[in-house]
Structure formats: structure tokens, C-alpha cells
Amino acid sequence: MRKLVSAIYMTSKDVQTIPRAHPHIRAGDWLSPLVCRLLQRVDYVDGDKTLSFSVRSASQIKTENSYSFNWQGMKNDVDQIRRTYQEPVITEFATLALACASVELFAKMEVTEVLRRGQRADYWLGDRELLLEASGQQDGNLDKLHEEKAKQLKENPFGKDGYVCVANYGKALAQFWYHDYEA
């Protein structure tokens, strides 16, 4: 049986640096959607926002983290994002940016390649070592969303373990948990 241990950490991240750790994908496309969701308002302002993160590693160690994101000079792109995409797409892209930051910080890996529809996850991590499934919401039950996405990940056709990253932007909560594949 694996032991669960809890600790608390605080981390700060400049949103505009997220793509550096993921050079094989266009992670930069998701920065302004993340800022849109973190702002929780229509009018743009430079600023920062802290999310409470629950993280569970491959060794099943659980930590509670505060992850502070900051940004500046993104007004034009944020305005374009709002005029280009519908709300669910902005939320999806925002969570992909959040997942990229989490993969770098907590898993010490890189998001490297998208999966195809029907493959039960969103992206490969590393050299097709692990999978990533991400989903976000403005409100609702984060634990329920996580359960749905974990079930989906565990049904992948590759027999691979992976991470689920889910976020509730209205409550400023996120979870980044490792899940073992179950046949």
C-alpha cells in the first residue's frame, strides 16, 4: 500500500515563460486563454492570480500547493482571444497552459505530442512515456470532473500511466494527479 504524505509549497510562474519547457508543441497559443480565465473579469489588467493546487506524484505522495501566475503586456492578445474563441474553447486552452506549467514544475517532464481523438487522453509526455489528460470548468464539482477524466485516461489503448490536470477557475482550484493504468 502506498503512503500518502501532505506538504504545502508556494510557487510563482510568469505565464509568458510556460512554452520554454515545451518546445515541441505550440504551448504559447494557450497563454492568453489562461490569462482570460485567471482574470475572472472582462477588462484586461496586468496582474497575478494564485490557484490552490492538489498534486499527487507517481509515488502517491500528495501535496497541497499555491501556484501564483503573473502576466503583463498581454492586453492585445487577450482581447483577440476573447473575440476569436467561444468560452468553452478558452477554458480548454487555459487548462492546457495550466497543465504545461504543472508538467514542468511537478512532473519535471515535457508535453511533446498531441494524441488523436478517441485515444482517451490529450497529450504525450516525454518520449511517449506518460499521458496527459486536461479539462477545466468555470464552476462545478472539481472532484467529479477529475474522476471522469481519470476514468477516461485509464481506458487508453496504450496501457500507459499518466497525469490528469483539472481546474475550476471560479474557485481558483486545480488538481494535478498521477494515475496508474488499469487494464
Secondary structure, DSSP 8 states (H G I E B T S, - for coil): -------EEEEEEEGGGGGGG-TTTTGGGGHHHHHHHHH-SSS---EEEEEEEEEE-TT--EEEEEEEEEE-S-HHHHHHHHHHS-HHHHHHHHHHHHHHHHIIIII---EEEE--TTSSSSEEETTTTEEEEEEEESSS-HHHHHHHHHHHHHT-TT---EEEEEEETTTTEEEEEEE----
